[in-house]
């Protein structure tokens, strides 16, 4: 079947000239993940030669309605075999580009899938992502990076982060800004630099290793504010919108996780439990307040949650007891 699918046939389907049988073959061809990016490349090429200059909302909605109405089982092959209407992502995608329908009707989750490439890590996993502009992003565990599928590096250099990542941003000849957006209402704007960004439900933190960045944030009911950071600066943004700028002598320590190394500086055991939950999906419970207040310092290499937990337990002389999917930390028995 692969030899039957080519760029011209895909272009015909975008233009609405493909037959029912051809549409079915295209849909089956697109089920192979190896063909997905090629499909998007051809989509972008076709879109560039069929630009939509003015979006008429009502007309778009009307076309979208007609499209759904016309997807009826009446279409048949030459042998009269019934055709089931195809509601795959690719059918929606084709009409979304042609009529700007998906954006107009507010299909946000669909738009994100269509317009962005998504890179994700599981618990305990890190991943290096090389962007088309030469920049590199190392994702920490349990993190998501979204990059525009169309126009990144030419029209825009905006990406979205959920979780934690180390960014090494390439400077461009046109001084194009690189913007990292978060769901916490904070943006990091750079030209060329290296920094770590933590953006999880507990808050947002930026540590600048080299270069220069602008940290944009907004408190509830107030205008957007900006902090210009220099190497060694650390900005903490709390959930209440309050930001604090402090210097740090070892900014690289905040990216040590990218080398499977974990650095602690009088870090309480209570704070350590957050790291295990966010990075490994492991729930740690502490038996008493005195144990929770214990602090750990040092740099520890570890390839897994169990290895790191054992190191910390030995350093603090505490006992590990597993209870189902939870781990109880308590003082060693006398």
C-alpha positions as CSV (number, residue, x, y, z in Angstrom):
1,X,0.0,0.0,0.0
2,X,2.9,2.4,0.7
3,X,3.7,2.8,-3.0
4,X,0.2,4.0,-3.6
5,X,0.6,6.9,-1.2
6,X,2.6,9.9,-2.5
7,X,2.7,13.6,-2.0
8,X,0.4,14.4,-4.8
9,X,-2.3,12.1,-3.5
10,X,-2.0,13.7,0.0
11,X,-2.3,17.1,-1.6
12,X,-5.4,16.0,-3.5
13,X,-6.9,14.9,-0.2
14,X,-6.1,18.3,1.4
15,X,-7.9,19.9,-1.5
16,X,-10.9,17.6,-1.2
17,X,-10.3,15.8,-4.5
18,X,-9.5,12.3,-3.1
19,X,-12.0,9.5,-3.5
20,X,-13.5,7.6,-0.6
21,X,-11.1,4.7,-1.3
22,X,-8.1,7.0,-1.4
23,X,-9.1,8.6,1.8
24,X,-9.3,5.2,3.5
25,X,-5.9,4.3,2.2
26,X,-4.4,7.5,3.4
27,X,-6.0,7.0,6.8
28,X,-4.5,3.5,7.1
29,X,-1.1,4.8,5.9
30,X,-1.1,7.5,8.6
31,X,-1.7,4.9,11.3
32,X,2.1,4.1,11.0
33,X,4.0,6.5,13.4
34,X,6.8,6.6,10.8
35,X,4.5,8.4,8.4
36,X,3.1,10.9,10.8
37,X,5.9,13.5,10.6
38,X,6.0,13.2,6.8
39,X,2.3,13.8,6.7
40,X,2.8,17.1,8.7
41,X,5.7,18.1,6.4
42,X,3.5,17.8,3.4
43,X,0.7,19.6,5.2
44,X,2.9,22.6,5.9
45,X,4.1,22.6,2.3
46,X,0.5,22.5,1.0
47,X,-0.6,25.2,3.5
48,X,2.2,27.6,2.3
49,X,0.8,27.4,-1.2
50,X,-2.9,27.7,0.0
51,X,-2.6,30.5,2.5
52,X,-5.8,31.6,4.4
53,X,-5.5,35.4,4.5
54,X,-8.8,36.3,6.1
55,X,-10.7,34.1,8.5
56,X,-14.5,34.5,8.4
57,X,-15.7,32.9,11.6
58,X,-19.3,32.3,10.5
59,X,-18.3,31.0,7.2
60,X,-15.8,28.7,8.8
61,X,-18.5,27.4,11.2
62,X,-20.9,26.9,8.3
63,X,-18.3,24.9,6.4
64,X,-17.5,22.8,9.4
65,X,-21.2,22.0,9.9
66,X,-21.5,21.1,6.2
67,X,-18.5,18.9,6.5
68,X,-19.9,16.9,9.4
69,X,-23.3,16.6,7.7
70,X,-21.8,15.3,4.5
71,X,-19.8,12.6,6.3
72,X,-22.6,10.1,5.9
73,X,-22.4,6.4,5.0
74,X,-23.8,7.1,1.5
75,X,-20.3,7.2,-0.1
76,X,-19.5,3.8,-1.6
77,X,-16.7,2.1,-3.4
78,X,-17.2,0.8,-6.9
79,X,-18.3,-2.6,-5.5
80,X,-20.9,-0.8,-3.3
81,X,-19.1,-1.7,-0.1
82,X,-20.4,0.7,2.6
83,X,-17.9,3.2,3.8
84,X,-17.9,4.2,7.5
85,X,-17.3,7.9,8.0
86,X,-13.7,8.6,9.0
87,X,-13.4,10.8,12.1
88,X,-9.6,10.3,12.5
89,X,-7.3,13.1,13.6
90,X,-6.1,13.5,10.1
91,X,-9.5,14.1,8.6
92,X,-10.1,16.8,11.2
93,X,-6.6,18.2,10.6
94,X,-7.2,18.6,6.9
95,X,-10.4,20.6,7.3
96,X,-8.9,22.6,10.2
97,X,-6.2,23.9,8.0
98,X,-8.5,24.6,5.0
99,X,-11.1,26.5,7.0
100,X,-9.3,27.4,10.3
101,X,-12.2,25.6,11.9
102,X,-10.5,24.0,14.9
103,X,-9.2,27.3,16.2
104,X,-12.5,29.0,15.7
105,X,-14.5,26.5,17.6
106,X,-12.0,26.4,20.5
107,X,-10.8,22.8,20.2
108,X,-7.9,23.6,22.5
109,X,-6.7,20.1,23.1
110,X,-6.8,19.3,19.4
111,X,-5.0,22.5,18.6
112,X,-2.1,21.6,20.9
113,X,-1.8,18.2,19.3
114,X,-2.0,19.6,15.8
115,X,0.2,22.7,16.2
116,X,2.9,21.3,18.5
117,X,5.3,18.5,18.7
118,X,5.3,17.1,22.3
119,X,8.3,15.6,24.1
120,X,7.7,14.0,27.4
121,X,9.6,12.0,30.1
122,X,8.3,9.4,32.5
123,X,9.1,9.2,36.2
124,X,12.8,8.5,36.6
125,X,13.7,9.4,33.0
126,X,15.6,12.3,31.5
127,X,15.7,13.2,27.8
128,X,17.8,15.4,25.5
129,X,15.8,17.3,22.9
130,X,17.6,19.0,20.0
131,X,15.6,21.8,18.5
132,X,15.8,22.9,14.8
133,X,17.4,26.3,15.7
134,X,20.4,24.5,17.4
135,X,19.2,24.9,20.9
136,X,19.1,21.9,23.3
137,X,16.7,21.1,26.1
138,X,17.3,18.4,28.7
139,X,14.0,17.4,30.2
140,X,14.0,16.2,33.8
141,X,11.7,13.4,34.9
142,X,7.9,13.8,34.7
143,X,8.1,16.8,32.3
144,X,6.6,17.9,29.1
145,X,8.0,20.2,26.4
146,X,5.8,21.5,23.5
147,X,7.4,23.0,20.4
148,X,5.6,24.6,17.5
149,X,5.3,22.1,14.6
150,X,5.2,24.9,12.0
151,X,7.5,27.9,11.8
152,X,9.7,27.3,14.8
153,X,13.0,29.1,14.3
154,X,11.6,31.4,11.6
155,X,8.3,32.8,12.7
156,X,8.7,32.1,16.4
157,X,11.0,30.6,19.0
158,X,8.3,30.0,21.7
159,X,8.1,26.7,23.6
160,X,6.0,25.6,26.5
161,X,7.3,23.7,29.6
162,X,5.5,21.7,32.3
163,X,8.0,20.3,34.8
164,X,11.7,21.0,34.8
165,X,14.4,21.4,32.1
166,X,17.9,22.6,31.4
167,X,17.9,25.0,28.4
168,X,21.0,25.7,26.3
169,X,19.7,28.4,23.8
170,X,21.5,29.2,20.6
171,X,21.9,32.9,19.7
172,X,20.6,33.8,16.2
173,X,22.1,36.3,13.7
174,X,18.8,38.2,13.9
175,X,18.8,38.3,17.7
176,X,15.5,36.5,17.7
177,X,14.1,36.0,21.2
178,X,13.6,32.5,22.7
179,X,10.6,32.4,25.0
180,X,9.7,29.6,27.4
181,X,6.1,29.8,28.6
182,X,4.7,28.0,31.6
183,X,1.3,27.2,33.0
184,X,2.2,29.1,36.2
185,X,1.8,32.5,34.5
186,X,5.6,33.0,34.1
187,X,7.7,33.4,31.0
188,X,11.5,33.3,30.5
189,X,12.7,35.5,27.6
190,X,16.3,34.9,26.3
191,X,18.6,35.6,23.3
192,X,21.3,33.0,23.9
193,X,22.0,31.5,27.3
194,X,21.9,28.5,29.6
195,X,19.5,28.1,32.4
196,X,17.3,25.7,34.3
197,X,13.6,26.2,34.7
198,X,11.4,24.5,37.2
199,X,7.6,24.9,36.6
200,X,5.5,22.5,38.6
201,X,2.3,23.0,40.8
202,X,4.4,24.0,43.8
203,X,5.9,27.0,42.0
204,X,8.4,28.3,39.5
205,X,12.2,28.6,39.8
206,X,14.8,29.9,37.3
207,X,18.5,29.6,37.7
208,X,20.8,31.3,35.2
209,X,24.1,29.7,34.5
210,X,25.3,32.1,31.7
211,X,24.0,34.8,29.5
212,X,21.1,37.0,30.3
213,X,17.4,36.4,30.6
214,X,14.2,38.3,31.5
215,X,11.8,36.7,33.8
216,X,8.2,37.8,33.3
217,X,5.5,37.1,35.9
218,X,2.2,38.5,37.1
219,X,0.6,38.8,40.5
220,X,-3.1,38.5,40.7
221,X,-4.8,41.7,39.7
222,X,-1.6,43.5,38.7
223,X,0.3,44.3,35.6
224,X,3.0,42.0,34.2
225,X,6.4,42.5,36.0
226,X,9.9,41.8,34.8
227,X,13.2,40.7,36.5
228,X,16.4,40.9,34.5
229,X,18.7,38.1,35.6
230,X,22.5,37.8,35.4
231,X,24.6,34.6,35.7
232,X,24.3,33.1,39.2
233,X,20.9,34.6,39.9
234,X,18.0,32.5,41.1
235,X,14.4,33.6,41.0
236,X,11.7,31.8,43.0
237,X,8.0,32.5,42.1
238,X,5.6,31.3,44.7
239,X,2.0,30.2,44.0
240,X,0.7,33.5,45.4
241,X,2.6,35.4,42.7
242,X,5.4,36.7,44.9
243,X,8.9,36.5,43.3
244,X,12.2,36.6,45.1
245,X,15.6,37.2,43.5
246,X,18.7,35.7,45.2
247,X,22.3,35.0,44.2
248,X,23.6,31.4,44.2
249,X,27.3,30.5,44.1
250,X,26.9,27.2,42.2
251,X,24.1,27.6,39.6
252,X,25.2,24.4,37.9
253,X,24.1,22.4,40.9
254,X,20.5,23.1,39.9
255,X,21.1,21.1,36.7
256,X,23.0,18.3,38.3
257,X,20.1,16.0,37.7
258,X,20.8,16.0,34.0
259,X,23.9,13.9,34.8
260,X,22.0,11.7,37.3
261,X,23.5,13.6,40.2
262,X,21.6,15.1,43.1
263,X,22.9,18.0,45.1
264,X,21.6,18.9,48.6
265,X,22.6,21.8,50.8
266,X,21.1,21.4,54.2
267,X,17.9,20.2,52.5
268,X,15.2,19.0,54.9
269,X,13.9,15.4,54.6
270,X,10.5,16.9,54.1
271,X,11.8,18.8,51.0
272,X,13.4,15.6,49.7
273,X,10.0,13.9,49.7
274,X,8.8,16.4,47.1
275,X,11.8,15.5,44.8
276,X,10.9,11.8,45.0
277,X,7.2,12.5,44.2
278,X,7.9,14.8,41.3
279,X,10.8,13.0,39.7
280,X,10.1,9.4,40.5
281,X,6.4,9.2,41.4
282,X,7.3,7.7,44.7
283,X,5.4,8.7,47.8
284,X,7.5,9.0,51.0
285,X,5.9,9.3,54.4
286,X,7.9,10.5,57.5
287,X,7.0,9.0,60.9
288,X,7.6,12.1,63.0
289,X,8.4,15.8,62.9
290,X,11.9,15.3,64.3
291,X,12.8,13.0,61.4
292,X,11.2,15.3,58.9
293,X,13.4,18.1,60.1
294,X,16.7,16.2,59.5
295,X,18.8,17.8,56.8
296,X,21.1,16.3,54.1
297,X,24.0,17.9,52.3
298,X,26.3,16.7,49.6
299,X,26.3,15.5,45.9
300,X,25.2,12.0,45.3
301,X,25.2,10.1,42.0
302,X,22.2,7.8,41.5
303,X,20.6,6.1,38.5
304,X,17.3,5.2,40.2
305,X,14.9,6.3,43.0
306,X,15.8,3.2,45.1
307,X,19.6,4.0,44.8
308,X,19.1,7.6,45.8
309,X,16.8,6.7,48.7
310,X,19.2,4.2,50.1
311,X,22.0,6.8,50.0
312,X,19.9,9.3,51.8
313,X,18.8,6.7,54.4
314,X,22.4,5.8,55.1
315,X,23.5,9.5,55.4
316,X,20.7,10.3,57.9
317,X,20.7,6.9,59.6
318,X,17.0,6.3,59.1
319,X,15.0,3.2,58.4
320,X,13.1,2.4,55.2
321,X,9.9,0.4,55.3
322,X,7.8,-0.3,52.2
323,X,4.1,-0.3,52.6
324,X,2.5,-1.1,49.3
325,X,3.1,1.8,46.9
326,X,4.3,4.0,49.8
327,X,7.6,4.2,51.7
328,X,7.8,5.0,55.4
329,X,10.9,6.8,56.7
330,X,11.6,6.5,60.5
331,X,14.5,6.6,63.0
332,X,16.5,3.5,63.3
333,X,15.4,1.4,66.2
334,X,17.6,1.6,69.3
